[in-house]
Amino acid sequence: MENKKTILAIDDDLVQLDLFQKVFYPKYDIRTVKSASDAICFLNANQVNLILLDIAMPNINGFSFLSDIRRIPSYMKVPIIIISGHSGKDFLEQARSSSAFDVLIKPVEKEVLIKTIEKALAAAKLEQK
């Protein structure tokens, strides 16, 4: 049996993080942190297969985090899915031109999120070959 894929969810909304826990358990090993700085600490000590990233967070915003994390060799190609409540044209252009795998707007339907994660993990697996 294949090991569970580890997903790190980064969001300052504790309700959203709790929802991620409920949606993905037990299929994935879901880890949650409430800030980009907590995520950096976590990622320095752990490897994950995919990151779910909120953009609007205190201290370090999601775009700064995304830029920083892509400089770490082991995270250059880890799929990152932006999940945000923002839906303005400028935001969407910036998000789509970032190194994220995809951009989803909150509230995200469970089925859409699961399909996007599966697609991102499959693409990452193909890229490793």
Helices and strands as residue ranges (DSSP letters): E 6-10, H 14-24, E 29-33, H 36-45, E 50-53, H 62-69, G 73-75, E 80-84, H 89-96, E 102-105, H 110-128
